[in-house]
Amino acid sequence: MANKPDYYSMLGVSKTATADEIKKAYRQMARENHPDAGGDEEKFKDINEAYEVLSDEKKRQLYDQYGTANQSEIPFNWGGYGGSGGTTVNFSDFGSWQDILDQVLRGEGVMGSGFNFDNIGDFMSGGQGRSQRPTKGKDTTIDLQLTFEEAFAGTTKHISLRIPGRDGQLKLDVKVPAGANDGDRQRFRGQGVPGTNGGEAGDLVITMRVAPNMQFSRRGADVLTTAQVSMADAALGSSIVVPAPDGTKVRVRVPAGTQSGAILSVNGKGAPRVKGTGNGNLMIVLDIPVPTNLNDAQRKALEDFRAASE
Protein backbone atom coordinates (compact mmCIF):
# COMPACT_ATOMS: atom_id res chain seq x y z
CA MET A 1 0.00 0.00 0.00
CA ALA A 2 1.40 3.42 -1.01
CA ASN A 3 2.60 5.79 1.69
CA LYS A 4 2.29 3.08 4.28
CA PRO A 5 3.24 4.51 7.71
CA ASP A 6 5.89 2.46 9.51
CA TYR A 7 4.46 2.40 13.02
CA TYR A 8 7.19 0.06 14.27
CA SER A 9 9.95 2.49 13.23
CA MET A 10 8.03 5.37 14.80
CA LEU A 11 8.23 3.62 18.17
CA GLY A 12 11.71 2.17 17.56
CA VAL A 13 10.64 -1.47 17.98
CA SER A 14 10.79 -4.56 15.78
CA LYS A 15 7.78 -6.20 14.16
CA THR A 16 8.07 -9.06 16.65
CA ALA A 17 7.98 -6.76 19.69
CA THR A 18 5.75 -7.83 22.55
CA ALA A 19 2.91 -5.70 23.93
CA ASP A 20 5.03 -4.78 26.98
CA GLU A 21 7.97 -3.75 24.77
CA ILE A 22 5.66 -1.57 22.67
CA LYS A 23 4.20 0.07 25.76
CA LYS A 24 7.65 0.76 27.23
CA ALA A 25 8.90 2.23 23.96
CA TYR A 26 5.81 4.40 23.60
CA ARG A 27 6.15 5.86 27.08
CA GLN A 28 9.78 6.77 26.47
CA MET A 29 9.12 8.26 23.02
CA ALA A 30 6.07 10.19 24.24
CA ARG A 31 8.02 11.62 27.17
CA GLU A 32 10.90 12.73 24.93
CA ASN A 33 8.68 14.24 22.23
CA HIS A 34 5.89 15.79 24.27
CA PRO A 35 5.26 19.41 23.09
CA ASP A 36 5.25 20.62 26.71
CA ALA A 37 8.82 19.34 27.00
CA GLY A 38 9.91 21.08 23.80
CA GLY A 39 9.21 18.15 21.50
CA ASP A 40 7.85 18.19 17.96
CA GLU A 41 4.03 18.24 17.98
CA GLU A 42 3.64 16.40 14.66
CA LYS A 43 6.02 13.63 15.72
CA PHE A 44 4.17 13.36 19.02
CA LYS A 45 0.91 12.85 17.10
CA ASP A 46 2.55 10.17 14.93
CA ILE A 47 3.80 8.36 18.03
CA ASN A 48 0.32 8.34 19.55
CA GLU A 49 -1.18 7.12 16.27
CA ALA A 50 1.35 4.32 16.09
CA TYR A 51 0.73 3.24 19.67
CA GLU A 52 -3.06 3.34 19.21
CA VAL A 53 -2.75 0.75 16.43
CA LEU A 54 0.06 -1.45 17.77
CA SER A 55 -1.33 -1.62 21.30
CA ASP A 56 -4.62 -3.05 20.01
CA GLU A 57 -4.27 -6.72 19.05
CA LYS A 58 -6.93 -6.64 16.31
CA LYS A 59 -5.75 -3.34 14.82
CA ARG A 60 -2.15 -4.57 14.87
CA GLN A 61 -3.12 -7.74 13.04
CA LEU A 62 -4.90 -5.72 10.34
CA TYR A 63 -1.95 -3.36 10.05
CA ASP A 64 0.55 -6.20 9.74
CA GLN A 65 -1.51 -7.84 6.99
CA TYR A 66 -2.79 -4.84 5.02
CA GLY A 67 -0.63 -1.90 6.04
CA THR A 68 -3.61 -0.08 7.59
CA ALA A 69 -5.97 -0.55 10.52
CA ASN A 70 -8.75 1.38 8.80
CA GLN A 71 -11.24 -1.31 7.80
CA SER A 72 -12.77 0.78 5.02
CA GLU A 73 -9.36 0.94 3.29
CA ILE A 74 -8.66 -2.81 3.34
CA PRO A 75 -8.80 -4.25 -0.20
CA PHE A 76 -9.86 -7.74 -1.19
CA ASN A 77 -7.97 -8.92 -4.27
CA TRP A 78 -9.71 -11.40 -6.55
CA GLY A 79 -6.58 -11.91 -8.68
CA GLY A 80 -6.32 -15.54 -7.59
CA TYR A 81 -9.60 -16.21 -9.32
CA GLY A 82 -9.34 -13.86 -12.26
CA GLY A 83 -5.61 -13.94 -12.97
CA SER A 84 -3.05 -11.27 -12.30
CA GLY A 85 -5.39 -8.61 -13.63
CA GLY A 86 -8.14 -9.38 -11.14
CA THR A 87 -10.42 -6.69 -9.72
CA THR A 88 -9.72 -5.07 -6.35
CA VAL A 89 -12.88 -4.56 -4.33
CA ASN A 90 -13.13 -2.23 -1.33
CA PHE A 91 -14.98 -3.84 1.60
CA SER A 92 -16.66 -0.50 2.31
CA ASP A 93 -18.89 -1.38 -0.66
CA PHE A 94 -20.35 -4.17 1.45
CA GLY A 95 -20.67 -2.27 4.75
CA SER A 96 -18.56 -2.59 7.89
CA TRP A 97 -16.82 -5.78 9.07
CA GLN A 98 -19.63 -6.13 11.60
CA ASP A 99 -22.18 -6.08 8.72
CA ILE A 100 -20.24 -8.83 6.91
CA LEU A 101 -20.00 -10.93 10.08
CA ASP A 102 -23.73 -10.53 10.72
CA GLN A 103 -24.45 -11.73 7.17
CA VAL A 104 -22.28 -14.80 7.65
CA LEU A 105 -23.98 -15.63 10.96
CA ARG A 106 -27.36 -15.38 9.23
CA GLY A 107 -26.16 -17.83 6.61
CA GLU A 108 -26.17 -15.23 3.84
CA GLY A 109 -22.45 -15.35 3.09
CA VAL A 110 -20.11 -12.40 2.67
CA MET A 111 -21.96 -11.18 -0.43
CA GLY A 112 -25.45 -11.40 1.10
CA SER A 113 -28.34 -13.67 0.26
CA GLY A 114 -29.06 -11.86 -3.00
CA PHE A 115 -25.59 -12.52 -4.56
CA ASN A 116 -25.81 -14.72 -7.68
CA PHE A 117 -22.60 -16.64 -8.35
CA ASP A 118 -23.82 -17.22 -11.93
CA ASN A 119 -22.93 -13.56 -12.44
CA ILE A 120 -19.48 -13.78 -10.88
CA GLY A 121 -17.95 -13.04 -14.29
CA ASP A 122 -19.58 -9.62 -14.24
CA PHE A 123 -18.30 -9.11 -10.70
CA MET A 124 -14.73 -9.99 -11.80
CA SER A 125 -14.91 -7.39 -14.57
CA GLY A 126 -15.62 -4.64 -12.11
CA GLY A 127 -19.39 -4.95 -11.54
CA GLN A 128 -20.69 -4.10 -8.11
CA GLY A 129 -22.26 -7.11 -6.42
CA ARG A 130 -24.31 -4.96 -4.09
CA SER A 131 -26.17 -3.33 -7.01
CA GLN A 132 -28.42 -6.37 -7.21
CA ARG A 133 -29.20 -6.45 -3.52
CA PRO A 134 -32.64 -5.31 -2.32
CA THR A 135 -32.54 -1.65 -1.30
CA LYS A 136 -35.12 0.07 0.87
CA GLY A 137 -36.74 3.16 -0.63
CA LYS A 138 -36.22 6.62 0.83
CA ASP A 139 -38.54 8.10 3.43
CA THR A 140 -40.82 10.93 2.34
CA THR A 141 -41.26 13.78 4.82
CA ILE A 142 -43.99 16.42 4.80
CA ASP A 143 -45.35 19.04 7.22
CA LEU A 144 -48.98 19.07 8.33
CA GLN A 145 -50.28 22.55 9.20
CA LEU A 146 -52.58 22.79 12.23
CA THR A 147 -54.28 25.60 14.10
CA PHE A 148 -53.80 25.89 17.85
CA GLU A 149 -57.40 24.72 18.35
CA GLU A 150 -56.96 21.65 16.10
CA ALA A 151 -53.83 20.56 17.96
CA PHE A 152 -55.46 21.18 21.35
CA ALA A 153 -58.70 19.29 20.72
CA GLY A 154 -57.50 16.78 18.10
CA THR A 155 -58.80 16.37 14.57
CA THR A 156 -58.60 14.28 11.40
CA LYS A 157 -56.90 15.78 8.35
CA HIS A 158 -57.43 14.42 4.87
CA ILE A 159 -54.26 14.66 2.78
CA SER A 160 -53.40 13.80 -0.80
CA LEU A 161 -49.87 13.82 -2.19
CA ARG A 162 -47.73 12.33 -4.93
CA ILE A 163 -44.88 10.04 -3.91
CA PRO A 164 -41.91 9.67 -6.31
CA GLY A 165 -41.95 6.26 -7.98
CA ARG A 166 -45.63 5.62 -7.25
CA ASP A 167 -48.55 5.80 -9.67
CA GLY A 168 -51.33 8.25 -8.87
CA GLN A 169 -51.75 10.09 -5.61
CA LEU A 170 -51.55 8.74 -2.09
CA LYS A 171 -54.61 9.64 0.00
CA LEU A 172 -54.54 9.33 3.77
CA ASP A 173 -56.62 10.26 6.79
CA VAL A 174 -54.23 11.54 9.44
CA LYS A 175 -55.63 11.36 12.96
CA VAL A 176 -54.17 14.18 15.04
CA PRO A 177 -54.39 13.29 18.75
CA ALA A 178 -55.74 15.83 21.22
CA GLY A 179 -52.82 17.70 22.75
CA ALA A 180 -50.51 17.33 19.75
CA ASN A 181 -47.40 19.51 19.96
CA ASP A 182 -45.56 21.41 17.29
CA GLY A 183 -42.86 19.07 15.95
CA ASP A 184 -44.67 15.82 16.82
CA ARG A 185 -44.30 13.16 14.13
CA GLN A 186 -46.36 10.32 12.74
CA ARG A 187 -44.74 7.55 10.67
CA PHE A 188 -46.69 5.56 8.07
CA ARG A 189 -44.74 2.40 7.31
CA GLY A 190 -44.22 1.49 3.66
CA GLN A 191 -45.90 4.64 2.30
CA GLY A 192 -42.70 6.31 1.07
CA VAL A 193 -40.59 5.83 -2.07
CA PRO A 194 -40.68 2.22 -3.41
CA GLY A 195 -37.56 0.11 -2.91
CA THR A 196 -35.41 -1.39 -5.68
CA ASN A 197 -34.64 -5.02 -6.49
CA GLY A 198 -37.48 -6.17 -4.27
CA GLY A 199 -36.55 -3.96 -1.33
CA GLU A 200 -39.25 -2.61 0.97
CA ALA A 201 -40.67 0.86 0.46
CA GLY A 202 -39.61 3.77 2.63
CA ASP A 203 -41.92 5.45 5.13
CA LEU A 204 -44.03 8.57 5.02
CA VAL A 205 -43.10 10.82 7.95
CA ILE A 206 -45.53 13.62 8.82
CA THR A 207 -44.43 16.44 11.12
CA MET A 208 -47.08 18.49 12.93
CA ARG A 209 -46.72 22.26 12.56
CA VAL A 210 -48.94 24.22 14.96
CA ALA A 211 -49.63 27.85 14.10
CA PRO A 212 -49.09 30.48 16.84
CA ASN A 213 -52.13 31.72 18.78
CA MET A 214 -52.62 35.33 19.88
CA GLN A 215 -53.94 34.37 23.32
CA PHE A 216 -52.35 31.05 24.23
CA SER A 217 -49.01 29.31 23.85
CA ARG A 218 -47.87 25.78 24.67
CA ARG A 219 -45.15 24.33 26.88
CA GLY A 220 -45.73 20.63 26.54
CA ALA A 221 -49.19 19.89 27.97
CA ASP A 222 -49.22 23.19 29.88
CA VAL A 223 -50.90 26.21 28.28
CA LEU A 224 -49.67 29.73 28.99
CA THR A 225 -51.70 32.94 28.83
CA THR A 226 -51.30 36.51 30.10
CA ALA A 227 -53.72 38.54 32.24
CA GLN A 228 -53.49 42.16 33.32
CA VAL A 229 -54.06 43.16 36.95
CA SER A 230 -54.22 46.74 38.21
CA MET A 231 -51.55 47.99 40.58
CA ALA A 232 -54.16 48.45 43.33
CA ASP A 233 -55.60 44.92 42.91
CA ALA A 234 -52.09 43.45 42.95
CA ALA A 235 -51.23 45.35 46.13
CA LEU A 236 -54.47 44.73 47.97
CA GLY A 237 -55.42 41.32 46.53
CA SER A 238 -58.30 40.51 44.22
CA SER A 239 -59.74 37.87 41.90
CA ILE A 240 -59.88 37.82 38.10
CA VAL A 241 -61.72 35.80 35.44
CA VAL A 242 -59.52 34.31 32.70
CA PRO A 243 -60.54 32.42 29.51
CA ALA A 244 -59.28 28.83 29.25
CA PRO A 245 -58.23 27.12 25.98
CA ASP A 246 -61.16 24.70 26.13
CA GLY A 247 -63.61 27.62 25.75
CA THR A 248 -64.57 27.90 29.41
CA LYS A 249 -63.64 30.64 31.89
CA VAL A 250 -61.95 30.26 35.24
CA ARG A 251 -61.79 32.54 38.26
CA VAL A 252 -58.49 32.78 40.08
CA ARG A 253 -57.44 34.64 43.23
CA VAL A 254 -54.65 37.20 43.09
CA PRO A 255 -52.90 37.30 46.50
CA ALA A 256 -52.13 40.67 48.05
CA GLY A 257 -48.65 41.89 47.20
CA THR A 258 -48.44 40.00 43.90
CA GLN A 259 -45.61 41.18 41.63
CA SER A 260 -45.66 41.60 37.87
CA GLY A 261 -44.53 38.40 36.15
CA ALA A 262 -45.96 36.14 38.85
CA ILE A 263 -47.59 32.95 37.54
CA LEU A 264 -50.87 31.50 38.79
CA SER A 265 -51.60 27.86 37.96
CA VAL A 266 -54.98 26.21 37.37
CA ASN A 267 -54.65 22.43 37.49
CA GLY A 268 -56.13 20.35 34.67
CA LYS A 269 -57.07 23.24 32.38
CA GLY A 270 -54.14 22.75 29.99
CA ALA A 271 -53.88 20.50 26.94
CA PRO A 272 -54.50 16.74 27.01
CA ARG A 273 -51.33 14.68 27.46
CA VAL A 274 -50.65 12.68 24.29
CA LYS A 275 -48.53 10.19 26.23
CA GLY A 276 -50.15 9.72 29.59
CA THR A 277 -53.44 10.62 31.22
CA GLY A 278 -55.17 13.83 32.18
CA ASN A 279 -54.41 17.38 31.14
CA GLY A 280 -51.63 19.84 31.81
CA ASN A 281 -52.16 23.10 33.67
CA LEU A 282 -53.25 26.58 32.62
CA MET A 283 -50.40 28.92 33.55
CA ILE A 284 -51.49 32.57 33.94
CA VAL A 285 -48.68 35.12 33.74
CA LEU A 286 -49.70 38.35 35.51
CA ASP A 287 -48.92 41.71 33.95
CA ILE A 288 -49.20 44.66 36.35
CA PRO A 289 -48.80 47.88 34.36
CA VAL A 290 -47.88 51.19 35.99
CA PRO A 291 -50.61 53.79 35.28
CA THR A 292 -49.49 56.65 33.03
CA ASN A 293 -52.53 58.96 32.93
CA LEU A 294 -53.66 59.77 36.46
CA ASN A 295 -56.68 61.87 37.37
CA ASP A 296 -56.52 64.23 40.33
CA ALA A 297 -57.99 61.76 42.80
CA GLN A 298 -55.57 58.99 41.76
CA ARG A 299 -52.58 61.32 41.94
CA LYS A 300 -53.55 62.51 45.42
CA ALA A 301 -54.08 58.93 46.59
CA LEU A 302 -50.61 57.92 45.37
CA GLU A 303 -49.05 61.00 46.95
CA ASP A 304 -50.71 60.13 50.23
CA PHE A 305 -49.44 56.56 49.85
CA ARG A 306 -45.90 57.79 49.24
CA ALA A 307 -46.08 60.08 52.24
CA ALA A 308 -47.38 57.28 54.42
CA SER A 309 -44.53 55.01 53.23
CA GLU A 310 -41.77 57.45 54.27
Secondary structure, DSSP 8 states (H G I E B T S, - for coil): -TT---HHHHHT--TT--HHHHHHHHHHHHHHH-GGGT--HHHHHHHHHHHHHHTSHHHHHHHHHHS---GGG-EEE-HHHH-TT--EEEGGGG--HHHHHHHHHTT--TT-TT--GGGHHHHHTT--GGGGS-B----EEEEEEE-HHHHHH-EEEEEEE--TTSSS-EEEEEEE-TT--TT-EEEETT-SS--BTT-----EEEEEEE---SS-EEETTEEEEEEE--HHHHHH-EEEEEE-TTS-EEEEEE-TT--TT-EEEETT-S-B-SSSSSB--EEEEEE----SS--HHHHHHHHHHHHHH-
